[in-house]
Amino acid sequence: MNVMADMGNHWWIWVLLASAVTYGTKLLGYSVPAHWLRHPRMARVAGALTIALLAALTAMNTLVSGQQLVLDARLAALAVAIIALALRAPFLLVVVLGAAASALVRFWG
């Protein structure tokens, strides 16, 4: 079932609405007083939020394909990369080890 086809030409309304909400949110950010942004708690919250969003994005890209939960070579690559990062390996080595782990799992699987 194609949702876009069912909506006809009305999907443009949703795109424009989402664009307006996004732009409005950005404008609201400019109205935040500067002294709030300089507060140490705000720096901690912004740092934690960035890490949480990146972790969620990584988990979604690793464990989900479409609308299904999958356990495949991406999970092995992530596990190897986490171990390499824990051992303080250089970033390029982390990427190479993750790619090698993924290739090996795909080769054997």
MOWOWO-V589509 format. One record per pair of residues at least 12 apart in sequence whose C-alpha atoms are under 8 Angstrom apart, sorted by the first residue. I is the first residue (numbers start at 0). J is the second residue. Records with the same first field share a line. If there is no record, write none. Layout:
I: J / J
//
This chain:
61: 73 / 74 / 77
62: 74
71: 104
72: 100 / 101 / 102 / 104 / 105
73: 101
75: 97 / 100 / 101 / 104
76: 96 / 97 / 98 / 99 / 100 / 101
77: 97
78: 97
79: 93 / 96 / 97 / 100
80: 93 / 94 / 96 / 97
83: 96
//
